[in-house]
């Protein structure tokens, strides 16, 4: 930790050195350059802390800008140099590679966005401090000049020339008006600010200079000042020039009183802030818009969404969350430059779809876009559906790129609801989940959010994240379901079925977590653990009860089949436990072996050659070619329960009987044993025994349970003698 802080200090110092070299030549200071660079170190640290702050707040950067003015960095080139250094080097030296961020998932794009807002803050703080310094100097000069003029009139001997020199030479616009608002005097600076037409200014009354963007309290404070109820006020105020353009100013108005204290004149100081305002607007635009497509970015969209969700009662919103199908293929095959051009074209089409009132489109990042529509009552559901249809229709026309036409498809998740019920983060999460549901359904479609589907997806996500730690904490356990000989009812063995004792959701069956383990790759260590525990338990049964060893059946997933360590792991487990290979049966689903080539079958063939039984699980559900059975290294067919459901009642379904009879005959002709799953009634058991099935399992015999129940069941007849 100490080394990391030391490394951060070095990075901040190097950033301060670069900063100092950029602006020292235009700084009026008595400090040496090394001393000046040391003065910049705490300012660089302030920017670094603001860059990584959670929540992010750019206001600290305003203090940095003000501090530059305080050390006499008042030349415009000093501000330009500072903004250039911050833009080019702040993230590079002090960004996520230089210090652990508050959120490890923060992207470089997010830090660039923060950096732009910090530049905005520096410029604002610099301008404010420079303005206040200038206004203090100029207001003092103006007051002195006006006082000198009044004294000169009263004494019949004035210093008119001295006053006029100050009045006309001031860097800010100065105007004097009477208490009725009639303009008496203005200097040349103010005339130039208004376009240089003297008649447009001197002949006017202050009351004529209203502007639609005036804040409500501007004219309230003006009335208080001319009535003598306040001494001054300061506001940001726009004016129309004679050509219709807008002049933005920082306006300070002060009340001047006569010798007896009665209000006499009003003195206005105006600083032209139009260019600075345009700079601020540009920085704001860059911070809130996507650089590639020009669409609003995540930051601005969250602001719009939050505003829509906080709207008045009765307002509703509709949100479309779009992800392009197969966009990665475009990047991989044509390159990222082509992918960027594709995104620009998609953005233009989306922009053309969102032209109605209350509709906005934004890019969240990558190939993810969002569209928002708002409105009253039940109309929103119709509007958002129409918007989704327009988007998919707009994308349906192929995009021509690098001499070829690319078909663009998208999956859309729609969330529609009333304002005030959810936060922006909750709405985006629901839309994201729904979008993936549309993608899983084939893509090029939209789906509406469903609370129950969201809850299931959130639960799956939580289970996926908890899987690795669950294995380390020993939260998994194994239950065993007996495999019974149909001809005499004796226990032949047991199938190992893994369970998860989840601290929140209780005991979970394999259908809840095995697919998640498959997707995350955790199925390999989990499957290895199940194999080790099951083999160890089979060896324990053999030692404790003697006789012929009970065979244990262990399921193999498709991922385990392709794992290079399958054979070695299995042999190691058997050798360390002392269990004979013939007491182990590995179950592989039929669907995993459909179309399997020799390379995939080779590990199973090696295990079969060593004496390990291989069972083809869920037989009959994979539409495999029965002729392929002879090339598979299997010794057992496990018939899926769907074929025997018609045998639960008497008389049995004749079609099911014929199918099972044919499968049993085929299996026996290939010297394969037949195991039937899902036996639930005595009628089923009797019929299957009559058809020649070898073994069975199901609730009729026993439900999966603790390993000690296997021996108890083996001491009694599971099936009465008919």
N, C-alpha and C positions, 0 to 999 in steps of 0.2 A: 504493500500500500504506500509505504514511504517513497519507494522508487517511482511509483506512478505519479505521485504528487510532485516529485522532483522533476520528472519528465515534463509534466504539465507546466511547471514554473519555467523550464527552459523554452518550451514552445511559446509561452506568453511573452517571454523576454525577446525571442527572435521576432515575433510579430511586432512588438513595440519598436524594435530596431528598424524594421522595414518601414513602419509607420513614420518614425522620426526622420529617416532619410528622405521620405517623400515630401514632408511639409516643413522641415526646418529651414530650407532656403527662403521661404516666403513668410517666416515668422519673425515679428519684431520683438526680440527677447534678448536679455543680457546673459542668458544661460549659454553654456557651451553645449555642443551637440550631445555628448554623452550625458550631461546633466538633464538636457531636455528629453532624451530617450528614457531616462530613469523616471522622469515625471509622467511619461506616457504609460509606464508599466501598470499602475493601479487602474488606469482607464481601460487598458487592454483586458485586465482581469474582470472588470465590471462587464465588458462586452461578452467575455467567455461565459461568465456565470449566467448572464441573461440568455445567451444562446442555448444553454442546457436547462434553463429553469422549467419546472413543471408546477403549476401551469405557466405557459410562456407569457411574458409580459415585456413589451418593447419599451416601456416608459423609462427604464433605467438608461437607455441610450440617449434620452434627452439630456440627462445630466452630463453625459460625456460631451455632447455638443456644446453645452453651456460652459464646461470646464475649458474647452479649447479657446473660447472667447476670453475667459478669465486669464489665460496665459498669453494673450495678445496674438492668437492665431486668427486674426480677423480678416485676412486677405481671402477673397473668394477662391483663390487657387488652393488655399489650405483646406477648405471644405471639400473641393473637388478631389484633391489628393487623398483626403481621409476616406471619402466614400469609395474611391477606387481601390484603396488598400483593403478596406473592409470587404468589398465585394470579391476581391481576388484571393485574399489570404486568410480571412477569419476562419472560414470552415476548414481550409486546408491545414492550418496550424492548430486551431483550437476546437475543431469539430469532433465528430464521433470517433475518428482515429486517434485523436489526442487525449480523449478522456472518456470514461464510461458514461454513456448518456443515461438519463432517468428512465428511458424506455429503450431497451435493447433493440426493439423493432423499428425505431425511428429510421427513416430512410434519408439518404443524402439530399434527395429532393426536398424533404421537409426542412432540413437545415438550411438549404438554399433559400427557401421561402422565409424562414425566420431571419436569415441574414438580410434579406431585402427589407423586412420590416424594421430591423435595427438601423439600417441606413436611413430609412424614413425618420426614425426617432432622432438620430444624430443630426440630420438636416433640420428637423423641427426645433430641437434644442439649441442648435447653433444660431438659427435665424431669430429665435425668440430672445436669446441672450444678446445678440448683436442689436436687435431692434430696441430692446429695453435700454441698452447702453447708449445707443444713438438718441433715443427719445429723451433720456435724462439730460444728455448734453444739449440737445436742440431746444428742449422745453425751457431749460434754464436760460439759454441764449435768447429765446423768443420772449420770455417774460421780462428779462432785463432790457431787451430792446424796446418792448412796448412801454415799460415803466419809464424808460428814458424819454420816449416820445411824449408821454403825458406830462412829465416834469418839464420838458422843454416848452410845451404849449402854455403851461401854467406860469412859467418863469419868463415867457416871451423870448426865451433864448434857448433853442433846442439843439440837440445833437442829432438832427434829422439824417445827415449823411451817414453817421455811424450806425444808426438804427437800420437805415435802408440797406447798407452793406451786409449787415447780419441777416436781415429779413430775406433779401434776395439771394444771398449766397448759401442759404441753408440747404442741406442735402435732403430734407424732407419737405413735403408740401405744407405751407402754413397759410391759414385763412383766418380772417377776423370778420365777425358778423355782430350786428346788434342783437338785442334780446328778442326782436321780432323776427329774426332769421334772415334779415337782409344782409347780403355779403358786401362788406366794405372794402376789404383789401385781400388780395391773394398774391403769393410770390410766383416767380417764373416756374419753379419746380412743380407747383400745384397745377399751373396752366398746362405744362407739358404732360403731366399725368392724365389730364382730361382731353388731350388731343391738340392743345396749342391754340384753341379758339377762345380769345378773351371774352367775346360776347356770350359764349355759352356758359361762362362761369360767373363773371362779375355781375351780370344782370339777373342772376337767379336768386331765389329764396331757398333757404335750407330745406324747407318743407317740400320743395319740388323734387328733391333727390331721394325719393322713396324707391325701393327695389323689392320685387316679390320675394327675394331670399332674405330680406331683413328679418332678424329674429324679433319676436313680439316685444321684448323688453327694451329694444333700442330706442324707440320713440317715447316710451315711458320714462326712461332715464333722461332723455333730452328735455321733456317737459319739466321734470324735477329740477334740472340744472338752470333753465332760464327763469324759473320761479324762485331761484335762490335756495332750493331745498337740498342741493348737493353741490360739491365743489368741482367734481370732475367725473368722467366715466371713460372707460376704454372698451372698445368692441371691435370685432371684425365685420366690416361692412362693404357690400358691393355697390358700385355706381354704374349707371349707363353713360358711356361717352356719346358724343354727338353722332358718331357713325354707327351706333347700336352695339358696339362691343362692350364688354364688361370689364371694369376696373375693380380689382379687389384691394382693399386697404386695411391696415391696422390703424384705426382711428382713435385718437385721444382728444377729448374736448374738455377744456377747463373754463371755469367761470372767473372773469376778471371783475373786481370790485373797485369803486372809486375810493377816495381818501376817507369817506365817511362809512365805508363798508357796504354801500349799496351796489347791487349787481349792475354792471355797465356794459360789458362786452362778453362775447364768447370766443375763445381761441381754440382753433382746431389744428392739430398736427396729424398729417396723413403720411403713412409709409406705404408705398406701392408693393404689394405682396403677390401680384398676379403671377409672375414667373415662379415664385416659390410655391404657390398653390398648384400650378401646373406640374411642378416637379413632384409635389406630394401626391397629386392624383396619379402621375405616372408610376411612382413607387407603389402606391396602393393597388393600381391595376396589375403590376407585375407580381405583387404578392398574392393576388386573389384570382389570377387567371393562368391557365395552362399555357406554357411557353410554346408547345408544339401546335396545338389546335386553336388556341385563342379562346376556348370555352372557359367558363368559370371553373375554378379548381375545387378541391375538397373543402378548403377553408371557406370560400365564399358560398359554396353550396350548403354547408352546415349552417351558415348564418341565415340563408334563405329558408332552409328547412325549419330551423328553430323559430323563425318569425312566423312561419305557417302553422307550426304546432302551438304557438302561443297566441294565435288569433282569437278573436272574440267567439263567444259561445255560439254554436250553430254552424261554424265554419268547418269544412272538411278538406282533406287533402288526398291526393293520389300520387304514388311514387312508382316509377318503373326503373328497375335495376337491370341493366343490360350488360351481358358479357358475350363477346364474340366467340363463336364456335370454331375451333381449329386455328386460332390466330397464331399459336406457337409454330404451326407448320409453315406459315408464311415466313416468319422470321428465320426459321431453320433452313428453309429451301431457297429463299430469295434474298435474305439478309435483313438486318435491322433498318437500313435505309428504306427499303421497299415497304417494310412493316410500318414505318413512320408515315410514308405517303398514303398507305392504306388507311391509317388512323385519321389522317387529315380529311380524306374523302368521306369517311364514315361520319366524322364530326360535322362536316358541311351538310350531309344528308339529315343528320339528327336535328341540326339547327333549323333546317327548313320544315321539320315536322312540328316544332314547338313554337308556333307563331301566334297561338291564341292568348287571350288575357289570362294572366296567372300561370303561364307555362314557362319553364326554364330548363335548359339542358346543361349538364356539367360533365367533366371528365374526372373521375376519381383517381385514375392512374392505370398504367398498362392498357389493356383493352376493355376496361370497365367504365361504363358511362351510366349516368342517372338522368331521369327526366321527371320533373315535378309539375303537378297541376293542382290548383286550388279552386274552391268554389263553394257555394252554399248547398245545403241539403243533399239529397240523393243524386244530384246531377254529377257529382264527382266520380262515382263508379262508372257511369257511362263515358265521361270525359277521359278517364285514365285508360279504359278499355279501348276507346277510339284512338288514343295516343299510342298505345302499344301496337295496334293494328297498323297505324300509319308508319311506325318505326320499322316493323317487319316488312311492310310493303316497300318502303324506301330502300331497305337493304337487299331486297330480292333481285334488283337489277344488278347484273355483274359489273364489277369495277375493272376498268382496263388499266393494267399496270405492267410496264416493261414489255409491251408487245403481246401480252396475254390477258385473257379475261378471267378474273377471279370471282367465284361465287362466294358471297358473304352471308353467313347465317348468324343468328344471335338467339340467345336464351334470355328471357325476361322474367324477373320476379316482381310481382305487383303487390304493393301494400296500400290499402285504402282505409280511411277511418276518420274519426272526428278529432278535431284539434283538442289539445289539452290532456290526452289520455296516455301518451307515450313520449319518451325522450327521443331526440334525434338518433342517438346511438342504438336504441332499441328498434326504431323503425328501420335503420340501415341493416341491422343484424337480421331482422325478419325478412327483409327484401333479399339479402344475400343468400339466406337459407332457401328461400323460395326459388331464386334463380337457379341454384344448383339442383333443385327438384325438377325444374323445367329442362335443364341440361340432361339429367339422368333419364328423363322420359323421351329423349331423342333429339332435343334441341329444336331450334327454329320455331319456337312456340313461346307462349307466356302462360304463367300459372299465378293464381291468386294466393296470397299468404293464408295459411291455416294454423291456428294456434296450437292444435294438437300435433301437427306435423313439425312445427317449430320446436315444440317441447321435446319430441322424439329426436330431432336433429341435435338439439343442445345436449340431450342426455348422451347421445352417441359420441359427441365431441368430448364430453366430460369423461366418459368411459375410456375413450382412446387415449386421452392424456394420462389417465390413472393407471393404464395397463402396466407400463414398465415398473412403477413403484410397487404395484400389487404383487408382481412376481417376486420382487426382492423382499417384500414384507411377509410372504408366505400366505397370501389370502386365497390361494387356489387349493382345492382339495378334490379327491377323486371318489366317485361312487361307482359301484359295480352292479351290473344287471346280469343275472344268470343266463347262460346258454344251456338249454335242456335237450337231452336226447329224447326224441319223440317216441321211440319204440319202447323205452322202459321208464321214462320220466327222471332219469338220473341227471345230475348236473355235469355237463361236459366242460364248462368253463364260464368265463364272464367277460363282458365288454366293459372296458374302462371308459367312464364318462366324466370329463372334467367339469368342475363347478367353480364359481367365483363367489366367495363370501364377501360381498361389497359392504363397506361400513355404512353406506347411505341407502343403497337400494336392496340390501339383503342378498339372499342366494340367487345368483343368476345362472341360467342354463347356457350351454355352449352357443346356442343360436343368437344370444345377445352379444357375445364378445369374440367368438372365433372369426367372423368376417372382418372385424376391426383389427384383430391380430394379424390376419392375412394381409390387409392393406398396409400395415405399419411395419411388417417384417418381424414382429415379435412372435409370430407363430413358430419360428424355428427354435428359439430357446424355450418357449412354452411347451412345444411338442417334445423336445428332448427331456424336459422335466417330467412330463406325463409318462413317457416311455420308461424313464428310470424308476419312477414310483410304482408303476404297474408291474414291471418285471420284478422289482424287489418284493412286492406283495405276493406275486405268484410263487416266488421262492419261499416266502414265509408260509403260505398255505402248504406247500410241499413238505417243509420241515415239521410243521405242527401236526399235520394230519396223515402224512405218509400216503402210501398207495400211488396210483397213477396221478401224475401232476395235473392240476386243473389248468387248462389253456387260458391265457389272457389275450383278449383282442384289443388292439390299440389302433386308433384312427390316424391316418396320415393325410395331411392336407396337400393340395396341389403344389404349394410352395415348398413343402418339405421334400416332395418327390424330386424336385429339381435342385435341391441343395447338395453340393458336392460331398458333404460329410455324412450323408444318410447311412451308407453301409458301415463306415468306420464307427460312427456313433452307436449303431445297433449292436455291432460285434463287441464293442467295449462294454456296453451295458450288460450284455449276456455273460461275458466272461467275468466281469467283476461280481456279478450276483451268483454265478454258478448255475443259472437256469439253462436247461437244454433248449436249443433253437426250436425244437418241435413244440414246445409249450408256449410259443409266441406266435400270434397271428396278427399281421398288419392289414388293416382294412383301408382300401382305396376306393373312392367313389368312381362309378362307371363313367361319369362325365369327364373326370380327370384323365381317363385313358382313351377317350374317343380320338382316333387319328394319331395316337402316340407313335412316334418313330422308334427305331431301335435304340437310339441314344437315351431316350427317356425310359425305356423299358429295361435297359441294361442293369441299373442298380437293383431293380426288383428281381431280375433273373438271378443275379449273384446271391441275393438273400434267399431266394427259393432253393437254389442249389445247396446252400448251407443247411437247409432243413426248416427254415422259417416259412410258415404258411402265409399265403397272400389271399385275401378275400376281396371279391369284387362287390363293393357295397352299393346299395340302392339300385340293384340290377333291374332293368326294365324302364328306367326313367331317362336314360341318355340316348335312346334311339341308335344304339350301336349295331353294327352288322354282326349277327350271331356267328357268322363264319369266322370273325376275328377272334372268337374266344380261344381257338386252338393256338394262336400265336401269343396270347397273354400268359404270363407266368403265374396263373392263379390256380388255387386248389379248392376254393369255396366260392359259391355264388350266394350272396345275401339278397333274397327276393324282397323288393320293396313292398311295403304294407298296402299300397294301393291295389295290388293284385288279389289280396285276400280279404278285403273288407266285405265282399259279397258272401263270405263264408261264415260271417258272425251269427247268422240265423239259419234255422232249418226250414225248408230245404235250401241248400246253398245255391248261389247264382250259377247256373250251368255254364255260362260263358267264362266266368272266372275259373271254374273248375277245369275246363278244357285248357285254358291258357296255362295254369299252373302245372297241369298234368304234362303238357308239351314241354315246358321249361325243365321240369324234373327229368323227363326222359332224355332230353338233349344233354343236360348237365351230367347225368349218370353215364351216358354214352361217351362223354369226354373225360370220365373219371373225376368229376367234380362233385363235391358234397354241396347240399343245398340247405341253407339256413333261412328261416322265415322270420321277419320282424313284425312287431305289432300284433301278436296273438293276444286277444282279449277275452275270448269265450271258450268254453269247453267244446262247443260245436266246431269252432275253427280248428282247435287242436286235433279233434278226432278226424276231421276231413283231411287235414294236412298229413296226418299219420297214414291215412289210407292211401294218399297219393304218393307216398314214398319219400316225403321230405325227411331230412336227416335230423336237423336240430331247429330249435325255435327259441324266441325270446319275446317277452311282452308282459303286460300287467297281469295276465291270467296266471303267470307263474310267480312273478315278483317284480316290484318296482325297483329302480336303482337304489342302492343303499350302501351301508358301511360294509367293509370287507369281511367282517366276522359273520355276516348273515349268509354268506355263500356256503359255508360249512354246515350251518344249521339246515339250509335247504337241501343239501346233498344227503342228509341223514333220513329224509322222508321222501315219499313219492310225490313229485310235483304234479303228475297226471295220474288219476285213478286208472286202474286196469279196466278196459272196456269189457 
